[in-house]
Amino acid sequence: MADGRGTLAAGAGILALLGLLAAAAPVLASGRPWLARVDGRLAVRPPARVVGRAEVLVPAPVPYDPDRIDLARALEPPGPDHPLGTDAQGRDVASRLLHGGRRSLAAGAVATALALAIGAALGTGAGILGPAADTILARAADAVHAFPALVGAIALLGFGGPGGWPAGRVGVVIGLFAWPTLFRYVRAEVRRWSGSDLAAAARASGAGPWRIGLRHLLPHALTPALVPASFLAGGAVLVEAGLGFLGLGIRPPEPSWGNLLRDGMLDGARAWWLALFPGLAVFLTVLGFHLLAEGLRRRLSARDEPSARAR
């Protein structure tokens, strides 16, 4: 649709589905059945210690733990028992894909939230504190932007040691290099709104620069910044996948889409499914964020057109 509602809904739908699957991974992909009979009594999701002696009545949709090793079924292609196949250690790919989505999406969410927080705070400061502060902050943003997020993250995550880094920390590292784009959007919008009647009324009431910026100007500046933030979220998931592919960030045995792709590179000649399904997950996530961003952009453009014609 011309105003972007269809595109926005499609992107939001893809992301909602992926997010729900990732959030429900411990229930959807688990060796613990949904319903079992233990010692003659019904049990809902019985604890792992009694699963071995339980009569399974309703198994989980993917009845395998992500770290369950079964060397007898290593590199088994997709089939009835393992719909997405198994890896070189006999672990179920569908289970690892669902659990890996929790970590990959969490890293992307943390990176986006941190980048938006830093970009909003510094962009507001640059827009309200005068030319000197604006110049300093703008040059700082240029310096950070000179380092691509993947390269900067590699430099920091190289100190992670053999144990790797948890998803939250990977997201923080990505976010530290991803804020300059959001900074520029917020800075431009704050400077535009600082000459409006809204800002003049706030100054007349005795409000200081930071109160004007944070309470009156920033809410108007954040709405347009949601478009680049959506693109950034997709890029953050790609960066996390790249880090995992390179052996940094979230490391095995903890699954993530990035290290699943690395497994696909190592065994892809014998097992095509190892790279295909994580690659599709990353593709759909990035597609969802891009559709969301495009839909937001069209909605904002459609909203601004009547006011522009009125002026």
Helices and strands as residue ranges (DSSP letters): H 5-23, H 25-28, E 35-38, E 41-44, H 48-51, E 55-58, G 71-73, H 93-128, H 131-145, H 149-157, H 167-176, H 180-193, H 197-204, H 209-211, I 212-217, H 218-245, H 257-267, H 273-310
